[in-house]
Amino acid sequence: MGSRLENIRAWVGACIGLNVHDPTDFRQPLKAGMTITIEPGIYIRDENLGVRIEDDVLVTADGHRLMTEKLARNADEVEKVMARAGRTRSRNESILKISM
């Protein structure tokens, strides 16, 4: 098994605009009005496991605004969101079976 650090990958992400991944030159300074993603991720090959989190950030004249600030941020919050999604999916599958 290799070093833990070889499993971690993190990068700025991409610009958001007319396309999902607008091309940009990250050697240039960010300017007010630009929207970018911050996408830290970890991929553990030995465990066939990967997680990537995406935050969308608006660059402002005096800093930035985190556009995804209301999303789940810790493990407990994420688990609650996933449990709700599972219940909704099960309910929708049951409705689909009844209507067929």
N, C-alpha and C positions, 0 to 999 in steps of 0.2 A: 504494500500500500504506500502510495506516495505522500508527499507533504500535503497538509490541509490547505495550504495557500494555493496549490495548483487547482483546487476545486472552485475557488472564488473568482467570479468575474463581475466587474462593475464598470459602468461607462455612463457617459452623460445621457446618451439616448439619441433622440432625433428631434428635429424641429417639427412642429405641427402647423399646418397651414392648409392650403388647398388640397394637398395630398396627405395621406396618413403619415408618411415619412418624407417630408420635404427635404431636399438636399440643402446643405449649408456648409460653410467653411468654418469649422470650430476654431481655426486659428485666429479668426476675427473676433473682436469683442461683441458680446451680446448687446442688443439695443432694446430700449423700451418698446413694448408692443410685440416683441417676439414671444412665441410660446414654444417651450421645449418640454421634453420628457426627461425624467431622472429615473433610470432603470437599474438599480442594483440587483444582482442575481447571484445565486449559488447553485452550482451543478456538481453533484457528487457522483462520479462515474461508477464507483464501486457499489453504490446502493441504487443505481438507476433512478436517481431522484434529482429534481430540479425545481427551483422556485425563483420567480422573478417578480418584482414589485415595480409598478409604474406609477409615478407621480407626475402630474401635469403642472407646469409652472409658467406663469405669465411674468415676463420681465417688465418691471415698471421703472419710471424715472428715478424713484428713490429706493429701489431694491427689487422685490419680487412678491408675487401673491401665489400661494399654493392653492391651485384650483381644486385639488382632490383632498383638501383638509378634512372633510367630513366622512371620509371612508374609514373603515376599520383599520386600526393601527397596531393592535397587539393580538396575541394568540387567542385570548378569550373572545375578543370582539369578532375576529375572523371566524372562529368556530360557531358563534351564534349566527352569523350571516350564512354560513354554509348549511347549518341545520335548517334555517328558514327556507333556503333554496331547495333543499332536499324534500321538505314537506310540501312545498309548492309543486315541485316536479312530480311527486307521488300523486298529489291531488289531480293534477292535470292529466297524468297517465290514466288514472281511474276514470275520469270524465271521458277521455278518448275511447277507452274500452267500452263504456256504456253506450256511447253514440255510434259505435260500429255495428 
